[in-house]
Amino acid sequence: MHHKNIKCVVQKQLETQFPNWKRLGRKTKRKLAKQVLAEVNAEYNLSVPIADHLG
């Protein structure tokens, strides 16, 4: 279930950092999404149990 938690964190980060997400091209979106995913994976701790809410 950690993958769902990571996906939620990535989506929230993309929404806050790039408010014009819908106007960007597909290649640009893919590049930015990979960059954000790498950042979240580097910081995410898999040993912590998953909380019900992301608060």
Backbone as CSV, one residue per row, in Angstrom:
resi,resn,N_x,N_y,N_z,CA_x,CA_y,CA_z,C_x,C_y,C_z
1,MET,0.809,-1.197,0.000,0.000,0.000,0.000,0.857,1.266,0.000
2,HIS,2.161,1.140,0.141,3.013,2.323,0.133,2.973,3.031,-1.217
3,HIS,2.782,2.272,-2.300,2.759,2.891,-3.622,1.594,3.870,-3.765
4,LYS,0.469,3.572,-3.129,-0.670,4.496,-3.174,-0.361,5.767,-2.387
5,ASN,0.314,5.605,-1.271,0.686,6.740,-0.453,1.680,7.631,-1.202
6,ILE,2.656,7.018,-1.860,3.641,7.761,-2.635,2.962,8.493,-3.784
7,LYS,2.026,7.825,-4.454,1.306,8.438,-5.573,0.539,9.675,-5.109
8,CYS,-0.090,9.598,-3.964,-0.842,10.726,-3.418,0.087,11.893,-3.099
9,VAL,1.242,11.607,-2.531,2.209,12.653,-2.204,2.708,13.321,-3.482
10,VAL,2.983,12.531,-4.515,3.468,13.073,-5.786,2.405,13.956,-6.421
11,GLN,1.156,13.509,-6.432,0.087,14.298,-7.029,-0.090,15.641,-6.321
12,LYS,-0.044,15.632,-4.990,-0.182,16.874,-4.237,0.985,17.825,-4.516
13,GLN,2.189,17.267,-4.622,3.352,18.095,-4.882,3.286,18.699,-6.289
14,LEU,2.835,17.940,-7.269,2.709,18.455,-8.632,1.656,19.558,-8.704
15,GLU,0.551,19.384,-7.990,-0.510,20.388,-7.991,-0.041,21.705,-7.377
16,THR,0.766,21.628,-6.327,1.208,22.847,-5.667,2.349,23.526,-6.412
17,GLN,3.271,22.755,-6.968,4.428,23.337,-7.636,4.120,23.828,-9.046
18,PHE,3.190,23.196,-9.732,2.888,23.528,-11.120,1.388,23.753,-11.285
19,PRO,0.916,24.975,-10.968,-0.527,25.236,-11.053,-1.068,25.192,-12.483
20,ASN,-0.206,25.383,-13.492,-0.646,25.335,-14.885,-0.361,23.963,-15.501
21,TRP,-0.525,22.907,-14.740,-0.200,21.543,-15.152,-0.931,21.142,-16.430
22,LYS,-2.193,21.523,-16.566,-2.988,21.108,-17.723,-2.508,21.755,-19.015
23,ARG,-1.812,22.865,-18.933,-1.350,23.573,-20.126,-0.003,23.060,-20.620
24,LEU,0.693,22.264,-19.823,2.010,21.771,-20.206,1.890,20.634,-21.215
25,GLY,2.921,20.461,-21.998,2.954,19.379,-22.976,3.218,18.034,-22.327
26,ARG,2.958,16.985,-23.074,3.096,15.627,-22.539,4.530,15.319,-22.135
27,LYS,5.501,15.696,-22.967,6.898,15.413,-22.656,7.372,16.193,-21.433
28,THR,6.909,17.410,-21.315,7.263,18.224,-20.158,6.659,17.641,-18.891
29,LYS,5.412,17.219,-18.969,4.749,16.607,-17.810,5.485,15.348,-17.372
30,ARG,5.873,14.535,-18.327,6.568,13.281,-18.008,7.899,13.567,-17.325
31,LYS,8.635,14.555,-17.830,9.925,14.916,-17.248,9.761,15.418,-15.816
32,LEU,8.789,16.309,-15.600,8.549,16.856,-14.270,8.055,15.781,-13.296
33,ALA,7.190,14.897,-13.776,6.664,13.835,-12.909,7.780,12.891,-12.473
34,LYS,8.693,12.563,-13.372,9.820,11.699,-13.003,10.711,12.374,-11.973
35,GLN,10.917,13.670,-12.142,11.746,14.419,-11.209,11.120,14.450,-9.817
36,VAL,9.834,14.725,-9.745,9.140,14.773,-8.457,9.094,13.389,-7.815
37,LEU,8.855,12.356,-8.620,8.820,10.989,-8.094,10.169,10.593,-7.508
38,ALA,11.248,10.969,-8.157,12.582,10.668,-7.633,12.809,11.370,-6.294
39,GLU,12.362,12.619,-6.181,12.507,13.356,-4.924,11.716,12.694,-3.807
40,VAL,10.488,12.307,-4.096,9.636,11.700,-3.068,10.185,10.335,-2.663
41,ASN,10.651,9.540,-3.619,11.207,8.227,-3.294,12.456,8.350,-2.433
42,ALA,13.250,9.387,-2.659,14.466,9.584,-1.864,14.121,9.940,-0.419
43,GLU,13.015,10.660,-0.213,12.648,11.106,1.130,11.682,10.165,1.842
44,TYR,11.010,9.298,1.117,9.963,8.455,1.700,10.580,7.351,2.548
45,ASN,10.018,7.124,3.716,10.503,6.112,4.649,9.539,4.930,4.631
46,LEU,9.984,3.788,4.116,9.120,2.613,4.003,8.921,1.878,5.329
47,SER,9.735,2.189,6.314,9.622,1.477,7.589,8.502,2.020,8.465
48,VAL,8.000,3.199,8.148,6.914,3.813,8.926,5.580,3.216,8.495
49,PRO,4.725,2.827,9.434,3.416,2.317,9.046,2.576,3.401,8.374
50,ILE,1.697,2.992,7.486,0.882,3.925,6.716,-0.212,4.487,7.610
51,ALA,-0.356,5.801,7.618,-1.423,6.457,8.359,-2.679,6.506,7.510
52,ASP,-3.828,6.628,8.175,-5.092,6.697,7.461,-5.237,8.012,6.694
53,HIS,-4.744,9.102,7.266,-4.860,10.413,6.649,-3.474,11.001,6.435
54,LEU,-3.328,11.759,5.379,-2.037,12.371,5.092,-1.864,13.716,5.777
55,GLY,-2.855,14.190,6.459,-2.793,15.387,7.271,-2.194,16.506,6.641
